[in-house]
Amino acid sequence: MARDRFCAQALGRFAGDLLMKAGLDAAPAEATARTLVEGDLMGHDTHGLALLAPYVKELENGRMARSGEPLVLSDRGASLLWDGQRLPGPWLVCSGIDALMPRARQFGSATLVIRRSHHIACLAAYLLRATEAGFMLILASSDAASRSVAPHGGTRAVVTPNPIAAGIPSSTTPFLIDISSSITTNGMCARMQKAGEAFDEEWLLDAQGQPSRDPAVLSTSPPGTILPLGGTASGYKGFGMALMVEALTAGLAGRGRADPAEGWGATVWLTLHDPSAFGGTADFLRQTDWLAQATRTNPPRPGVKSVRMPGDRGLALKAEQLVDGVVLHPTIVPMLEECAARHGLSVPLAIGK
């Protein structure tokens, strides 16, 4: 059965209006709405508009700041530390990228760490903002208020899925990498548990440390855990990634799991690199173009139609959905309708309705 499609621009206006009705200032509302829609456009439907109703609830309950500016705690030119003061994560990250661009042009590289940000949604949604300006962006996030991933060999959660992303320019389409240090995410586990579904593989551990396909193990007492990337055999690799993200975020921020939790949020690390400051933009693109060509022309193994670069599918899906409309996961529209009704708004009608 064909699923409803929605105009991306209408979804963006609706999301911004709803956030402002909930009390958020116009600029952060627009940045947050744009970022959430971008997540759905690129196929990341657990980290797109699926987050809008939870964000509105955070605003309603005073757990997300409605106005203000990040507080600059340290500024050494190429290195910045902000206190996000619980402001919306998408606005902080977009503002941070903009703040780093002139610094990266001047110094070659520039880094911002943000502590006490609210949740930052889909990391892939920010990458084009940098690559379209010729920068390579590396972005990572952790949430000190949450734990769902155990260390390799352990049975009690210590860290979050701790995602890391990179936007890498090429002469054609950029490489857009967005991965977690765990096999799956909290958002996907919550969605599948609510639907009564199980994963195809044993991506979790129950509280006794036995492999499981059932996301409900995360809700037992004591709770189970999500396996690090690499699973039971090679999870030390994923846990190593998680530790690096912890060091880059909470470590450099000077605030994290060793401190009292403030609620759902993020500690963020982002670095911009200007290729012209190193081997030169032309040679940077010569290298990335070679990798793209070698990958996309690679003979596929049986069952694989073609070999793609990271980001190829997301960019193709975005181009298609900008023309034909955005397909939302069936769980999203009912959440938006309930949330919109509280604020006197209506969800945009599906195209053709």
Secondary structure, DSSP 4 states (H G I P E B T S, - for coil): -PPPEE-HHHHHHHHHHHHHHTT--HHHHHHHHHHHHHHHHTT-TTSSGGGHHHHHHHHHTTSS--S---EEEEE-SSEEEEE-TT--HHHHHHHHHHHHHHHHHHHSEEEEEEEEE-----GGGGHHHHHTTT-EEEEEEE-TT---BPPTT-SS--B----EEEEE--SSSPEEEEE-SBSS-HHHHHHHHHTT---SS--EE-TTS-EES-GGGGGSSS--EEPBTTHHHHHHHHHHHHHHHHIIIIIHHT-STTS---SS-EEEEEEEE-GGGTT-HHHHHHHHHHHHHHHHTSPPPTT-S----TTHHHHHHHHHHHHH-EEPPTTHHHHHHHHHHHTT--PPPPTT-
